[in-house]
Amino acid sequence: MGMVRKPKLTEIVAMKQLLDQAAAAGQVLSRDLAEMFENARDFHVYVDNNGVAGLVALHIDLIDLAEVRSLVVRENLRGSGIGRLLVAAALEEAHQLEMARVYTFTRIPAFFRRIGFTDVDRAELPYKAFKDCLKCPLFPGCDETALLKEVRIAS
């Protein structure tokens, strides 16, 4: 059985390889290796005996808004609850940081709806949420769904 935790810097290359496989299949947006090192603290990983088997990032945009992005689970482990564990870790971090809202752009909206995200019009998100859109090969014809989750603020 594996575990969810913050990544070690020595795992970033393996994370990038897993992310690249998913990006090649059109599942997520590719990230540069340098960007992944710069944002290493955004990530949580799921590791098992074979190494990094999943990852997710919580990227802060504004004082009250963060994005769950780069959710990837090794293909042979999809459907086993690892994605849910990874997003739960990201949401717990958002809660600890007293974030008000967390959003995602995704091609798997049903997954996020099952864990409490609701559809939102992209126009309701600030311009900062679209900063990565310019890097996307589908821009401006995005086929991703925007979803949002309210996060309870700690007392």
KEVO-721871 format. One record per residue (C-alpha): x, y, z; residue in one letter; residue number from 0. Coordinates in Angstrom, 2 decimals. Example, Ala and Ser with C-alpha at 12.3 -4.5 7.8 and 13.67 -1.06 7.14 Angstrom:
% residues 2
12.30,-4.50,7.80,A,0
13.67,-1.06,7.14,S,1
END
This chain:
% residues 155
0.00,0.00,0.00,M,0
1.22,3.47,-0.84,G,1
0.96,6.82,0.86,M,2
0.16,10.45,0.03,V,3
2.74,13.02,1.08,R,4
4.68,16.03,-0.10,K,5
7.29,15.09,-2.73,P,6
11.02,14.92,-2.31,K,7
12.95,17.03,-4.78,L,8
14.61,13.83,-6.01,T,9
11.13,12.67,-7.16,E,10
10.41,15.64,-9.43,I,11
11.87,13.95,-12.53,V,12
9.67,10.87,-11.97,A,13
6.68,13.16,-11.42,M,14
7.43,14.92,-14.70,K,15
7.59,11.59,-16.52,Q,16
4.17,10.59,-15.16,L,17
2.77,14.01,-16.03,L,18
4.26,13.86,-19.55,D,19
2.56,10.51,-20.21,Q,20
-0.79,11.98,-19.23,A,21
-0.14,15.17,-21.21,A,22
0.71,13.13,-24.33,A,23
-2.69,11.44,-23.97,A,24
-4.34,14.88,-23.73,G,25
-5.40,14.40,-20.11,Q,26
-3.52,17.32,-18.51,V,27
-1.45,20.31,-19.46,L,28
2.28,19.67,-19.75,S,29
4.60,21.42,-17.30,R,30
8.26,22.35,-17.76,D,31
10.72,20.60,-15.45,L,32
11.98,23.96,-14.18,A,33
8.39,24.99,-13.40,E,34
7.86,21.76,-11.47,M,35
10.97,22.39,-9.35,F,36
9.90,26.01,-8.77,E,37
6.45,24.85,-7.66,N,38
7.50,21.65,-5.86,A,39
5.72,22.79,-2.69,R,40
2.41,22.92,-4.60,D,41
2.45,19.14,-5.08,F,42
1.36,16.06,-3.21,H,43
2.40,12.64,-4.47,V,44
1.15,9.12,-4.00,Y,45
4.12,6.78,-3.71,V,46
4.17,3.00,-3.57,D,47
6.89,0.35,-3.84,N,48
7.37,1.30,-7.51,N,49
7.90,5.00,-6.84,G,50
5.69,7.93,-7.74,V,51
2.29,6.58,-8.76,A,52
0.26,9.78,-8.67,G,53
0.43,13.51,-8.18,L,54
-1.67,16.62,-7.78,V,55
-0.90,20.29,-7.26,A,56
-2.67,22.99,-5.29,L,57
-1.60,26.22,-6.95,H,58
-2.49,29.47,-5.17,I,59
-3.82,32.23,-7.40,D,60
-5.22,34.80,-4.97,L,61
-5.76,35.21,-1.23,I,62
-9.01,33.26,-1.44,D,63
-8.62,31.16,-4.59,L,64
-6.45,28.17,-5.53,A,65
-6.44,25.65,-8.36,E,66
-6.30,21.87,-8.12,V,67
-4.27,20.89,-11.18,R,68
-1.98,18.28,-12.69,S,69
-3.95,15.38,-11.22,L,70
-2.40,12.21,-12.59,V,71
-2.51,8.60,-11.42,V,72
-0.42,5.81,-12.94,R,73
-2.61,4.09,-15.54,E,74
-2.68,0.68,-13.85,N,75
-3.92,2.25,-10.59,L,76
-6.72,4.44,-11.96,R,77
-10.08,3.78,-10.39,G,78
-8.55,2.60,-7.11,S,79
-9.25,5.77,-5.09,G,80
-5.78,7.31,-5.39,I,81
-7.06,10.37,-7.25,G,82
-9.60,10.96,-4.48,R,83
-6.82,10.68,-1.84,L,84
-4.63,13.13,-3.72,L,85
-7.40,15.71,-4.14,V,86
-8.35,15.28,-0.47,A,87
-4.75,16.13,0.48,A,88
-4.84,19.23,-1.71,A,89
-8.19,20.29,-0.22,L,90
-6.88,19.74,3.31,E,91
-3.94,22.00,2.51,E,92
-6.38,24.61,1.12,A,93
-8.33,24.37,4.36,H,94
-5.17,24.81,6.44,Q,95
-4.26,27.87,4.36,L,96
-7.79,29.21,4.96,E,97
-8.61,29.33,1.25,M,98
-12.23,30.18,0.49,A,99
-12.50,28.49,-2.92,R,100
-10.71,25.89,-4.99,V,101
-11.33,25.41,-8.70,Y,102
-10.21,23.09,-11.45,T,103
-10.34,22.88,-15.24,F,104
-10.78,19.24,-16.22,T,105
-11.78,16.70,-18.84,R,106
-13.04,14.39,-16.07,I,107
-15.77,16.56,-14.51,P,108
-17.74,13.57,-13.18,A,109
-14.83,12.67,-10.89,F,110
-14.71,16.16,-9.41,F,111
-18.49,16.40,-9.11,R,112
-18.48,13.19,-7.04,R,113
-16.15,14.84,-4.53,I,114
-18.16,18.01,-4.13,G,115
-17.07,20.32,-6.93,F,116
-19.81,22.08,-8.89,T,117
-19.82,23.47,-12.40,D,118
-19.02,27.16,-12.68,V,119
-19.01,29.58,-15.59,D,120
-15.42,30.42,-16.50,R,121
-16.39,34.10,-16.45,A,122
-16.85,33.81,-12.66,E,123
-13.14,33.05,-12.25,L,124
-10.62,35.91,-12.30,P,125
-8.23,36.43,-15.19,Y,126
-5.42,34.86,-13.15,K,127
-7.18,31.49,-13.47,A,128
-6.58,31.59,-17.22,F,129
-2.82,32.26,-17.15,K,130
-1.98,28.69,-18.22,D,131
-4.58,28.69,-21.01,C,132
-2.17,30.49,-23.33,L,133
0.20,27.49,-23.10,K,134
-2.51,25.00,-24.03,C,135
-2.53,23.58,-27.56,P,136
-6.36,23.80,-27.54,L,137
-6.43,27.55,-26.81,F,138
-8.80,29.26,-27.44,P,139
-11.07,26.26,-28.11,G,140
-10.91,24.74,-24.63,C,141
-12.85,21.54,-24.04,D,142
-12.33,21.46,-20.26,E,143
-15.06,21.98,-17.69,T,144
-14.58,24.59,-14.97,A,145
-15.59,23.43,-11.50,L,146
-15.44,25.07,-8.09,L,147
-15.55,23.92,-4.49,K,148
-16.14,26.11,-1.48,E,149
-13.62,25.31,1.26,V,150
-14.53,25.93,4.88,R,151
-12.29,28.49,6.48,I,152
-10.67,27.43,9.76,A,153
-11.90,29.29,12.84,S,154
END
